[in-house]
Amino acid sequence: MSVNSELMQKILHLLRPLMENESQRRGYLFRALGTNTPVQYRLAFNTPTNDFIPNLVNELVAYGETSSGKPALCALLEVVREDVGNDIQVQIDNLLEQINTSQVGNQEPEHILTQVFKTAPLLDDWHQLETKLNNWLAQVSFSIKIHTIQAEYNSTGAIIFVNFVEQKIKYDLNLPLKARVFHGLNDAIVYKEIYKFSSTQIKSWTSNVTSLLIGFGVFAVVIFQPIKKDFSESKKRVDILDGRYRNINTIKGHSDSVLCVAISPDGKILASGGRDRTIKLWNLTTVELLTTLTGHSSPVLAVDFSPDGQTLASASNMEFQDGNIKLWDAGTGRIRQTLGSSLVALQTSCVAFSPDGQTLATAHFDAAIRLWHLSNGKELRTLRGHGWDVNSVAFSRDGRFLVSGGVDGAIMIWNWRNGERIRTLNRPADFFGSMLSFFDRSVGSIRSVAISPDGQIIASGGTSVGDNGVSNPPIKLWNTSTGEEIRILTGHTASVQAIAFSSTAKIIASGGEDNTIRIWNYQTGELIQTLEPQSLVNSLVFSPHAKILVSGTDDSKIRIWGVSS
């Protein structure tokens, strides 16, 4: 899909009055794409409107489709349409029709070469590279300059490590290395094909990247794949990450169990909380300890970064004389605010920021979910419905709803803005059902809930014991809209403590008391891989680009798992 100058002017005229300040711009982008997308990191939100909107449109076009299969530019326009009057809605409808017509007329095969410019030392940290999928092309990117140009047809495709780039080279097959000039551009690439993949299977190359970089003096990395009308088969292959996870680093810093982990939205900082009552911030790439935060007087049970990465929320077990929910400046390590101050603060099991960063949800021992307005630190509302402790809460990426899971075995979907309970999954959370789940181990409690990036699936994990006394806790997948159970994933032999969705691939990670981490294809239910950290898994989190999975375990260690061949 491309946007010509006439269409760009129409979009600029339409969006200019609606995106005059940074808050409006971020708000619309969050609603259209959710959080943790490359677009958010590449855009300068404080630039003049006439510069920002064309940059935004170009980034959305390059981004391609959202997780639901909709062009990102169309997703933004549809969000804007919700906030304007009828006359503007008509204009947006016309624009959407033009964009869709443009797409239909652009269905002939295109052949794209994507250059990714990055220095060799940075490329050596291969796990920083993201497999990004749009409606046309699988390309490598990570908040770095991407230049897309037309290239000649190649039936097999190739991953190419570029060791020389020169301006205005003429097409000459007799050159020592093959050179091509691309129509309409001055740049030519002189390259050597080092690793090829077939058109029927995209193979992993990351395990060889270090030696290749050293041996060939790499300047840039290129991935080139022929484009087809029907991209569905390629999409299925690329959606499942090219490779398997392996332990690439182990961090030893806590003196007791690591109970929670979180990664900043830009993927640079890892936060961990432990039974030793400390929070530690780490450089995720170098695993260097940046700072240790002290302030809790009991084990730290939960940590979460705000969408802008500037604030870290934490929660702990019972605290006396002070609140157990704290907001920290992620840059300085200073406490900004303490929520819920009282004589005795009961256990808070989970914290989660809303996508707009204005609200914090907390899960509590007293069966309540509390919502806090972060501008003033006051409690916005309390959600009640669970019969026992609430263990886990999660916001949908678009901010439409909140999901909670608790000891009573119930999973609840909330309209958190007005406090309405939309739906209860798993079983009615009435008093008798709650009592049953508490005393009958076969009913099981919910330890963790997570929501898929597109908001269509809820995953839950917890405890369950069969009639034979053998623990075989299932992970259940639920349809958010209907409440129906979609699929059950079985394999863990003890309680499932943690669940995390990948943001870029159709995979889910689960970890539990059986000392394993399991990677699943949640569309098919296939178990892709089992990792063995040799200790009870308390917490899991994917990096924003899903090349990294981090686990916190009972042996006081943090393990970093990266994709390999």
RARAFEN-V121020 format. One record per residue. N is the residue number from 1. RES is the residue in three letters. SS is DSSP state (H for helix, E for strand, C for the rest). PHI is phi as a letter, one per 40 degrees, with the letter a starting at -180 (NA if undefined). D_CENTER is the distance of its C-alpha to the mean C-alpha in Angstrom with 2 decimals. Layout:
N:RES:SS:PHI:D_CENTER / N:RES:SS:PHI:D_CENTER
This chain:
1:MET:C:NA:24.78 / 2:SER:C:b:26.58 / 3:VAL:C:b:27.79 / 4:ASN:C:c:31.45 / 5:SER:H:c:33.13 / 6:GLU:H:c:34.66 / 7:LEU:H:c:31.44 / 8:MET:H:c:29.76 / 9:GLN:H:c:32.66 / 10:LYS:H:c:32.31 / 11:ILE:H:c:28.62 / 12:LEU:H:c:29.55 / 13:HIS:H:c:32.43 / 14:LEU:H:c:30.37 / 15:LEU:H:c:27.41 / 16:ARG:H:d:29.50 / 17:PRO:H:c:30.72 / 18:LEU:H:c:27.36 / 19:MET:C:b:25.41 / 20:GLU:C:c:27.98 / 21:ASN:C:b:25.96 / 22:GLU:H:c:22.62 / 23:SER:H:c:21.81 / 24:GLN:H:c:22.45 / 25:ARG:H:c:20.42 / 26:ARG:H:c:17.25 / 27:GLY:H:c:17.90 / 28:TYR:H:c:18.32 / 29:LEU:H:c:15.29 / 30:PHE:H:d:13.03 / 31:ARG:H:c:14.98 / 32:ALA:H:c:14.80 / 33:LEU:H:b:11.24 / 34:GLY:C:g:9.31 / 35:THR:C:b:7.45 / 36:ASN:C:g:5.81 / 37:THR:C:b:7.73 / 38:PRO:H:d:10.50 / 39:VAL:H:d:13.07 / 40:GLN:H:c:12.70 / 41:TYR:H:c:13.39 / 42:ARG:H:c:16.27 / 43:LEU:C:c:18.08 / 44:ALA:C:c:20.83 / 45:PHE:C:c:20.90 / 46:ASN:C:b:24.42 / 47:THR:C:c:26.28 / 48:PRO:C:d:29.11 / 49:THR:H:d:28.29 / 50:ASN:H:c:30.15 / 51:ASP:H:c:28.01 / 52:PHE:H:c:24.63 / 53:ILE:H:c:24.79 / 54:PRO:H:d:25.75 / 55:ASN:H:c:23.01 / 56:LEU:H:c:20.48 / 57:VAL:H:c:22.00 / 58:ASN:H:c:22.02 / 59:GLU:H:c:18.35 / 60:LEU:H:c:17.52 / 61:VAL:H:c:20.00 / 62:ALA:H:c:18.59 / 63:TYR:H:c:15.02 / 64:GLY:C:g:16.72 / 65:GLU:E:c:15.42 / 66:THR:C:c:12.71 / 67:SER:C:c:11.20 / 68:SER:C:c:14.52 / 69:GLY:C:g:16.61 / 70:LYS:C:c:17.87 / 71:PRO:E:d:18.56 / 72:ALA:H:c:16.41 / 73:LEU:H:c:19.75 / 74:CYS:H:c:21.11 / 75:ALA:H:c:18.19 / 76:LEU:H:c:18.98 / 77:LEU:H:c:22.69 / 78:GLU:H:c:22.40 / 79:VAL:H:c:20.72 / 80:VAL:H:c:23.54 / 81:ARG:H:d:26.04 / 82:GLU:C:c:25.43 / 83:ASP:C:b:26.80 / 84:VAL:C:b:29.87 / 85:GLY:C:c:33.36 / 86:ASN:H:c:34.88 / 87:ASP:H:c:36.20 / 88:ILE:H:c:32.86 / 89:GLN:H:d:31.26 / 90:VAL:H:c:33.89 / 91:GLN:H:c:33.00 / 92:ILE:H:c:29.31 / 93:ASP:H:d:30.39 / 94:ASN:H:c:32.55 / 95:LEU:H:c:29.79 / 96:LEU:H:c:27.48 / 97:GLU:H:c:30.46 / 98:GLN:H:c:31.12 / 99:ILE:H:c:27.60 / 100:ASN:H:c:27.67 / 101:THR:H:c:31.19 / 102:SER:H:c:30.16 / 103:GLN:H:c:27.52 / 104:VAL:H:c:30.18 / 105:GLY:C:c:32.57 / 106:ASN:C:b:30.19 / 107:GLN:C:c:29.79 / 108:GLU:C:c:31.99 / 109:PRO:C:d:30.41 / 110:GLU:C:b:29.14 / 111:HIS:E:b:28.91 / 112:ILE:E:b:26.39 / 113:LEU:E:b:26.33 / 114:THR:E:b:23.41 / 115:GLN:E:c:24.32 / 116:VAL:E:b:21.82 / 117:PHE:E:c:23.77 / 118:LYS:C:a:23.04 / 119:THR:C:c:25.56 / 120:ALA:H:d:26.29 / 121:PRO:H:d:25.62 / 122:LEU:H:c:22.02 / 123:LEU:H:c:21.63 / 124:ASP:H:c:23.03 / 125:ASP:C:c:19.78 / 126:TRP:H:d:18.47 / 127:HIS:H:c:15.18 / 128:GLN:H:c:14.18 / 129:LEU:C:c:14.46 / 130:GLU:E:b:11.77 / 131:THR:E:c:12.93 / 132:LYS:E:b:12.34 / 133:LEU:E:b:13.86 / 134:ASN:C:b:15.95 / 135:ASN:C:c:18.98 / 136:TRP:C:b:21.25 / 137:LEU:C:a:19.94 / 138:ALA:E:c:17.72 / 139:GLN:E:b:17.64 / 140:VAL:E:c:16.60 / 141:SER:E:a:15.07 / 142:PHE:C:a:13.54 / 143:SER:C:f:14.58 / 144:ILE:C:b:18.10 / 145:LYS:C:c:20.98 / 146:ILE:E:b:20.89 / 147:HIS:E:b:24.28 / 148:THR:E:b:24.63 / 149:ILE:E:b:28.22 / 150:GLN:E:c:30.29 / 151:ALA:C:b:31.51 / 152:GLU:C:c:34.08 / 153:TYR:C:c:33.40 / 154:ASN:C:b:32.46 / 155:SER:C:c:32.69 / 156:THR:C:b:30.71 / 157:GLY:C:g:28.20 / 158:ALA:E:a:27.62 / 159:ILE:E:c:25.35 / 160:ILE:E:b:27.57 / 161:PHE:E:c:27.80 / 162:VAL:E:c:29.73 / 163:ASN:E:b:32.37 / 164:PHE:E:a:34.24 / 165:VAL:E:b:33.70 / 166:GLU:E:b:36.75 / 167:GLN:E:c:37.67 / 168:LYS:C:f:40.07 / 169:ILE:C:c:40.93 / 170:LYS:C:c:43.06 / 171:TYR:C:c:42.32 / 172:ASP:C:a:44.36 / 173:LEU:C:c:44.07 / 174:ASN:C:c:46.42 / 175:LEU:C:c:44.05 / 176:PRO:C:d:43.19 / 177:LEU:C:b:39.56 / 178:LYS:E:c:38.66 / 179:ALA:E:b:38.12 / 180:ARG:E:b:37.22 / 181:VAL:E:b:37.55 / 182:PHE:C:b:35.29 / 183:HIS:C:d:36.85 / 184:GLY:C:g:36.63 / 185:LEU:C:b:35.16 / 186:ASN:C:c:36.84 / 187:ASP:E:c:34.32 / 188:ALA:E:b:35.10 / 189:ILE:E:b:33.26 / 190:VAL:E:b:35.37 / 191:TYR:E:a:33.45 / 192:LYS:E:b:33.99 / 193:GLU:E:c:32.16 / 194:ILE:E:b:31.16 / 195:TYR:E:a:28.94 / 196:LYS:E:b:29.05 / 197:PHE:C:b:27.22 / 198:SER:C:c:28.83 / 199:SER:C:c:28.02 / 200:THR:C:c:27.49 / 201:GLN:C:a:24.96 / 202:ILE:C:c:22.37 / 203:LYS:C:c:22.98 / 204:SER:C:c:21.16 / 205:TRP:C:b:22.68 / 206:THR:H:c:20.76 / 207:SER:H:c:23.25 / 208:ASN:H:c:26.05 / 209:VAL:H:c:24.54 / 210:THR:H:c:26.23 / 211:SER:H:c:29.70 / 212:LEU:H:c:29.39 / 213:LEU:H:c:28.51 / 214:ILE:H:c:31.52 / 215:GLY:H:c:33.83 / 216:PHE:H:b:33.33 / 217:GLY:C:f:32.65 / 218:VAL:C:c:29.48 / 219:PHE:C:b:28.90 / 220:ALA:E:a:25.93 / 221:VAL:E:b:23.90 / 222:VAL:E:b:24.25 / 223:ILE:E:b:22.85 / 224:PHE:E:b:25.12 / 225:GLN:E:b:25.10 / 226:PRO:E:d:27.55 / 227:ILE:C:c:26.27 / 228:LYS:C:b:27.56 / 229:LYS:C:d:28.19 / 230:ASP:C:c:26.50 / 231:PHE:C:c:23.10 / 232:SER:H:c:22.11 / 233:GLU:H:c:23.13 / 234:SER:H:c:21.43 / 235:LYS:H:c:18.22 / 236:LYS:H:c:18.45 / 237:ARG:H:c:19.11 / 238:VAL:H:c:16.37 / 239:ASP:H:d:13.63 / 240:ILE:C:c:14.55 / 241:LEU:C:d:13.79 / 242:ASP:C:c:17.13 / 243:GLY:C:h:18.20 / 244:ARG:E:b:18.00 / 245:TYR:E:c:16.73 / 246:ARG:E:b:19.44 / 247:ASN:E:c:20.07 / 248:ILE:E:b:20.17 / 249:ASN:E:a:20.82 / 250:THR:E:b:22.00 / 251:ILE:E:b:22.31 / 252:LYS:E:b:25.33 / 253:GLY:C:a:25.64 / 254:HIS:C:c:25.87 / 255:SER:C:c:29.26 / 256:ASP:C:a:28.09 / 257:SER:C:d:25.24 / 258:VAL:E:c:21.64 / 259:LEU:E:c:20.43 / 260:CYS:E:a:16.95 / 261:VAL:E:b:14.25 / 262:ALA:E:a:11.43 / 263:ILE:E:b:9.85 / 264:SER:C:c:10.46 / 265:PRO:C:d:8.31 / 266:ASP:C:c:10.39 / 267:GLY:C:g:9.82 / 268:LYS:C:c:13.55 / 269:ILE:E:b:14.42 / 270:LEU:E:b:14.18 / 271:ALA:E:b:15.83 / 272:SER:E:b:17.82 / 273:GLY:E:b:20.31 / 274:GLY:E:b:23.27 / 275:ARG:C:c:26.46 / 276:ASP:C:c:28.29 / 277:ARG:C:g:27.32 / 278:THR:E:b:25.54 / 279:ILE:E:b:22.13 / 280:LYS:E:b:21.49 / 281:LEU:E:b:19.37 / 282:TRP:E:b:18.93 / 283:ASN:E:c:18.33 / 284:LEU:C:c:15.61 / 285:THR:C:c:17.42 / 286:THR:C:c:20.94 / 287:VAL:C:f:20.39 / 288:GLU:C:c:22.98 / 289:LEU:E:c:23.44 / 290:LEU:E:c:23.17 / 291:THR:E:a:24.57 / 292:THR:E:b:25.33 / 293:LEU:E:c:25.16 / 294:THR:E:b:27.99 / 295:GLY:C:i:28.91 / 296:HIS:C:c:28.19 / 297:SER:C:b:31.26 / 298:SER:C:a:29.58 / 299:PRO:C:d:26.65 / 300:VAL:E:c:23.21 / 301:LEU:E:c:21.24 / 302:ALA:E:a:17.97 / 303:VAL:E:b:15.99 / 304:ASP:E:a:13.16 / 305:PHE:E:c:12.52 / 306:SER:C:c:13.32 / 307:PRO:C:d:11.24 / 308:ASP:C:c:13.79 / 309:GLY:C:g:13.62 / 310:GLN:C:c:17.35 / 311:THR:E:b:17.74 / 312:LEU:E:b:17.05 / 313:ALA:E:b:18.08 / 314:SER:E:a:19.78 / 315:ALA:E:a:21.97 / 316:SER:E:b:24.70 / 317:ASN:C:c:27.47 / 318:MET:C:d:30.72 / 319:GLU:E:b:31.89 / 320:PHE:E:b:35.42 / 321:GLN:C:g:36.55 / 322:ASP:C:a:33.08 / 323:GLY:C:c:29.80 / 324:ASN:C:b:27.08 / 325:ILE:E:b:24.11 / 326:LYS:E:b:23.77 / 327:LEU:E:b:21.96 / 328:TRP:E:b:22.03 / 329:ASP:E:c:22.02 / 330:ALA:C:c:19.34 / 331:GLY:C:c:21.60 / 332:THR:C:c:24.93 / 333:GLY:C:g:24.20 / 334:ARG:C:c:26.55 / 335:ILE:E:c:26.37 / 336:ARG:E:c:26.05 / 337:GLN:E:a:26.68 / 338:THR:E:b:27.44 / 339:LEU:E:b:26.91 / 340:GLY:C:g:29.13 / 341:SER:C:c:32.03 / 342:SER:C:a:34.84 / 343:LEU:C:c:37.48 / 344:VAL:E:b:35.31 / 345:ALA:E:b:31.52 / 346:LEU:C:c:30.43 / 347:GLN:C:d:27.45 / 348:THR:E:b:24.00 / 349:SER:E:c:21.55 / 350:CYS:E:a:18.17 / 351:VAL:E:b:16.82 / 352:ALA:E:a:14.02 / 353:PHE:E:c:13.88 / 354:SER:C:c:14.15 / 355:PRO:C:d:12.04 / 356:ASP:C:c:15.25 / 357:GLY:C:g:15.73 / 358:GLN:C:c:19.21 / 359:THR:E:b:19.14 / 360:LEU:E:b:18.41 / 361:ALA:E:b:18.66 / 362:THR:E:b:20.39 / 363:ALA:E:b:21.59 / 364:HIS:E:b:25.17 / 365:PHE:C:c:27.97 / 366:ASP:C:c:30.20 / 367:ALA:C:g:28.20 / 368:ALA:E:b:26.85 / 369:ILE:E:b:23.60 / 370:ARG:E:b:24.20 / 371:LEU:E:b:22.67 / 372:TRP:E:b:23.46 / 373:HIS:E:c:24.04 / 374:LEU:C:c:22.91 / 375:SER:C:c:25.42 / 376:ASN:C:b:28.28 / 377:GLY:C:g:26.96 / 378:LYS:E:c:28.67 / 379:GLU:E:c:27.71 / 380:LEU:E:c:26.85 / 381:ARG:E:a:27.38 / 382:THR:E:b:27.44 / 383:LEU:E:b:26.22 / 384:ARG:E:b:28.51 / 385:GLY:C:i:28.78 / 386:HIS:C:c:27.89 / 387:GLY:C:c:30.98 / 388:TRP:C:b:29.79 / 389:ASP:C:d:27.15 / 390:VAL:E:c:23.64 / 391:ASN:E:c:21.27 / 392:SER:E:a:17.76 / 393:VAL:E:b:16.20 / 394:ALA:E:a:12.92 / 395:PHE:E:c:12.52 / 396:SER:C:c:11.47 / 397:ARG:C:c:9.12 / 398:ASP:C:c:12.48 / 399:GLY:C:g:14.32 / 400:ARG:C:c:16.92 / 401:PHE:C:a:17.14 / 402:LEU:E:b:16.68 / 403:VAL:E:b:16.95 / 404:SER:E:b:19.02 / 405:GLY:E:b:20.54 / 406:GLY:E:a:23.67 / 407:VAL:C:c:26.63 / 408:ASP:C:c:28.48 / 409:GLY:C:g:26.30 / 410:ALA:C:c:25.22 / 411:ILE:E:b:21.85 / 412:MET:E:b:22.16 / 413:ILE:E:b:20.48 / 414:TRP:E:b:21.50 / 415:ASN:E:c:22.08 / 416:TRP:C:c:21.48 / 417:ARG:C:c:23.14 / 418:ASN:C:b:26.47 / 419:GLY:C:g:26.18 / 420:GLU:E:c:26.87 / 421:ARG:E:c:25.82 / 422:ILE:E:c:24.82 / 423:ARG:E:a:24.90 / 424:THR:E:b:25.38 / 425:LEU:E:b:24.22 / 426:ASN:C:g:25.77 / 427:ARG:C:a:29.06 / 428:PRO:C:c:30.84 / 429:ALA:C:c:30.33 / 430:ASP:C:c:34.00 / 431:PHE:H:c:36.09 / 432:PHE:H:c:37.49 / 433:GLY:H:c:34.21 / 434:SER:H:c:32.77 / 435:MET:H:c:35.86 / 436:LEU:H:c:35.65 / 437:SER:H:c:32.09 / 438:PHE:H:c:33.05 / 439:PHE:H:c:36.17 / 440:ASP:C:b:35.42 / 441:ARG:C:c:32.97 / 442:SER:C:c:32.72 / 443:VAL:C:c:31.03 / 444:GLY:C:g:28.20 / 445:SER:C:b:25.96 / 446:ILE:E:c:22.23 / 447:ARG:E:c:20.51 / 448:SER:E:a:16.83 / 449:VAL:E:b:14.97 / 450:ALA:E:a:11.43 / 451:ILE:E:b:10.52 / 452:SER:C:c:9.15 / 453:PRO:C:d:7.03 / 454:ASP:C:c:10.64 / 455:GLY:C:g:12.11 / 456:GLN:C:c:14.78 / 457:ILE:E:b:14.45 / 458:ILE:E:b:14.73 / 459:ALA:E:b:14.93 / 460:SER:E:b:17.49 / 461:GLY:E:a:19.11 / 462:GLY:E:a:22.21 / 463:THR:C:b:25.85 / 464:SER:C:a:28.50 / 465:VAL:E:b:31.91 / 466:GLY:C:c:34.01 / 467:ASP:C:c:37.74 / 468:ASN:C:c:38.54 / 469:GLY:C:g:36.84 / 470:VAL:C:c:34.16 / 471:SER:E:c:30.59 / 472:ASN:C:a:28.32 / 473:PRO:C:c:25.39 / 474:PRO:C:c:23.41 / 475:ILE:E:c:19.78 / 476:LYS:E:b:20.11 / 477:LEU:E:b:18.08 / 478:TRP:E:b:19.20 / 479:ASN:E:c:19.49 / 480:THR:C:c:18.40 / 481:SER:C:c:21.19 / 482:THR:C:b:24.02 / 483:GLY:C:g:23.26 / 484:GLU:C:c:24.37 / 485:GLU:E:c:23.39 / 486:ILE:E:c:21.87 / 487:ARG:E:a:21.85 / 488:ILE:E:b:22.59 / 489:LEU:E:b:21.26 / 490:THR:C:b:23.96 / 491:GLY:C:i:24.49 / 492:HIS:C:c:23.96 / 493:THR:C:b:27.39 / 494:ALA:C:a:26.61 / 495:SER:C:d:24.42 / 496:VAL:E:c:20.67 / 497:GLN:E:c:19.35 / 498:ALA:E:a:15.57 / 499:ILE:E:b:12.94 / 500:ALA:E:a:9.20 / 501:PHE:E:c:7.33 / 502:SER:C:c:5.75 / 503:SER:C:c:3.42 / 504:THR:C:b:6.73 / 505:ALA:C:b:9.45 / 506:LYS:C:c:11.41 / 507:ILE:E:b:11.30 / 508:ILE:E:b:11.19 / 509:ALA:E:b:12.47 / 510:SER:E:b:15.29 / 511:GLY:E:a:17.66 / 512:GLY:E:a:21.01 / 513:GLU:C:c:24.58 / 514:ASP:C:c:25.66 / 515:ASN:C:g:24.22 / 516:THR:C:b:21.85 / 517:ILE:E:b:18.19 / 518:ARG:E:b:17.84 / 519:ILE:E:b:15.46 / 520:TRP:E:b:15.96 / 521:ASN:E:c:15.82 / 522:TYR:C:c:15.33 / 523:GLN:C:c:17.11 / 524:THR:C:b:20.19 / 525:GLY:C:g:20.10 / 526:GLU:E:c:20.85 / 527:LEU:E:c:20.40 / 528:ILE:E:c:19.22 / 529:GLN:E:a:19.75 / 530:THR:E:b:20.94 / 531:LEU:E:b:20.46 / 532:GLU:C:b:23.15 / 533:PRO:C:c:22.63 / 534:GLN:C:g:26.09 / 535:SER:C:a:25.22 / 536:LEU:C:d:23.87 / 537:VAL:E:c:20.07 / 538:ASN:E:c:19.21 / 539:SER:E:a:15.51 / 540:LEU:E:b:12.39 / 541:VAL:E:a:8.99 / 542:PHE:E:c:6.73 / 543:SER:C:c:6.59 / 544:PRO:C:d:4.26 / 545:HIS:C:b:6.38 / 546:ALA:C:g:6.89 / 547:LYS:C:c:10.49 / 548:ILE:E:b:10.81 / 549:LEU:E:b:10.98 / 550:VAL:E:b:12.91 / 551:SER:E:b:15.46 / 552:GLY:E:b:17.99 / 553:THR:E:b:21.31 / 554:ASP:C:c:24.79 / 555:ASP:C:c:26.50 / 556:SER:C:g:25.19 / 557:LYS:E:b:23.00 / 558:ILE:E:b:19.42 / 559:ARG:E:b:18.57 / 560:ILE:E:b:16.22 / 561:TRP:E:b:15.67 / 562:GLY:E:b:15.20 / 563:VAL:E:c:15.59 / 564:SER:E:b:19.30 / 565:SER:C:c:21.81
